[in-house]
Each structure stands twice: as C-alpha cells, then as structure tokens.
C-alpha cells in the first residue's frame, strides 16, 4: 500500500482493539487513508493466533473461484460475499506480494507463502504498519467503556481511559483463549444491547467412545483416503472425500472440519449424530465380497482383511471396533461396514480447543459498514462476527476482508 495521505480530518483518531489479522488489516487501511490509528492488543505482541495457525504451513487463502468461494460461508455467504467484493483471495495474494511474500497454489487449491511460514509475513506487516505511523499498545486488554464513554483498557499497571472518534473491535472468537481470543467481549456487548449469537465450536473434532483397545493401539492413526457420508441438518445426504485422524478422544482432521458445522448442528438439535466412512473408496461391494471370499490360507481374519481389502492396521481395527471380534463370520456385513462404517459422535470438542468458533455479533446487529446499531461509531470485524467457514484459507480471507470493510465504514463516517 502507498504511504498515508494526510486529509483535513488527520487529527481524528481511531482505536483498533485486537491485534489479529482483522485488526491489523483495519489499522493498515485506516492509516493509509490518513487517519490517526492506535492499536491495542491484550497480549505482549500482536498476531499470536496467526502464528500458531501458520505453524504447520500458513494457509493464506484459497484459489477456488467465486461464487463457489462465497458458498463456503454457508448461511452468511451473501454478506461475506459483499466483503469479498472489496477484498478477495486474489487481492490478498497481491497484498502479500507487496510485503515481499510470494505465494503458490498447492495441489488442494490452498494458497501458501513460498516458504510456508507465518512469522516473516507477520514481522514485515507489523514493521510496515509502524513505519506508516500506526501506534501499537501491547498488554492493553479492553474491558468496555467508562461512564463518560471513553474506552476502558486494563494494563499490568493500571486501568486507562482512551478517547477515540471511532473504534474498531476485532477481538476474535472463543478458540485458543490463551492466545487472547477468549470471547469475554460477548457479555460486555450484550450488556449494551448488542445481539450476540452464542459462541460454538467450529472446525472441530468430535468425541467417540472408542474401546480402550482401539485407543491404546491406534490413537493418532491417519485414515486416508476415506469418503465421509452424512446428512445435513435438513436431511439431505452429503459426501466428501479426504483425510482424517482417529485421535485419542475420537476423530479430527481436515475432512472432519469441513463438515463439522453440519455435525455440530445435528448434535445440538438431536443429541446424537452419525458419520459414516467409506474405508475403501473406488472398490465396489461386489469386488470386495469376491476378494474377501478367497481362501485365507491360514491367516487370521484381521490379516486377511488387510490383504484382501487393502486396509492398513487402523482401518482394519475400525472394522473390529464396530463389528466385534467375530466380524469375519458375516462377509456381507463386513462389506457393508467397509463401505459405510458407522461412527456415533457424542459431542464436539470444547470450544477452547477448536480452530475457530461460530456465533458472535449477529450481522443483523450491524450496518452494511459493520457498525453496531446499538453503539454508533463502534465497528466490528473478524471472527467475533456471526459467520463461519471451513479451514483452507477461507477463515483468514474473510477476516481480512471484514477488517477492510469496517475500516471503510469508519472512513465514510468520519469524513461525512
């Protein structure tokens, strides 16, 4: 971005609360427009969750074209689509390039920095913001407003008051609270008449009551490739191929995260949900039956199952987990199980463990510029808003796009 121009309203000051991607992006856009910007971060440095998200390779965005890209935001695709009209995946890649970070499209369509690292991008971003004149204030935790309307921030030394002509709240959701996004803002805003949808786990794993035997021997085993079969909350059958992991507590991984919203909503409504896995994609039941009907030649059924059906140890163990130790006595049932292995999900993982959260400030509580109806001059951005998306770069793209949208709203309000 270019250096900030100083307009007639240069003395006007904006407070950005939260140093995650949405807050940083709002601060950059505001400062480029010439406004005075102070960014307040509860932790000792900005972008801590951003760094953790990039630990296994920073998934910056996704190459999927629109409108398919927009559809990833489910019920909120129209609203998020408006944000993306101003800043989409291609714009995000150009923005990264301007920071000296080249990107590439992986085989799954996900977009990564060439070095796959989050830290160099974050360091360059914060450095550029400081050079542009954004003032950073760390260890400043927002706790609402004083009676005179000034912002109240808690520091290790004291409670301070901050006056601003406009405020952008970018406080994150309720996942990874140790990194700053603990959802404590929800009660504060609700007390000021803001409509808040309850925060819920998103992009999460699910508990399954594994036997001790399976848990001890196969926890952490990848299940790939598999095809997931499930019904959405409206009862429509769905399927998706991918990879997941049989964890100590149940099941997790990218495939599970992609359909977690449906499974979570069914669990909340019905108290139970079933996920079915095709353990042998590409093998038709007739072929499986013929392969399994061949003589075992002295092998145990477990070994026969692995050889004849091409299963690894974890997949074979799943068959016994569902059918019991006498599974081999009914080949028809084994074949049905291989193609649709049923897993009974008990509950989503706790919100603090999840990649992201659903719920938050309802978009109906905001103007199109993301200003709160109940609190004029206060704008919201990022994961604290009531939208969700699967992993794959969609989360980060919408956070940045909403940060720009809120900043544009601030600029329009202050400039009349």
Secondary structure, 3 states (H helix, E strand, C coil): CCCCCCCCCCCCEEEEECCCHHHHHHHHHHHHCCCEEEEEECCCCCCHHHHHHCCCCCEEEECCCCCHHHHCCHHHHHHHHHHHHHCCHHHHHHHHHHCCCCEEECCCCEEEECCCCCHHHHHHHHHHHHHHCCEEEECCEEEEECCCCCEEEECCCCEEEECCCEEEECCCCCCCHHHCCCCCHHHHHHHCCCCEEEEEEECCCEECCCCHHHHHHHCCEEEEEEEEEEECCCCCEEEEEEEEEECCCEEECHHHHHCHHHHHHHHHHHCCEEEEEECCCCCCHHHHHHHHCCCCCCCCHHHHHHHHHCCCHHHHHHHHHHHCCCHHHCHHHHHHHHHCEEEEECEECCHHHCCEEEEEECHHHECCCCEECCCCCEEECHHHECCCCCCCCHHHHHHHHHHHHHHHHHHHHHHC
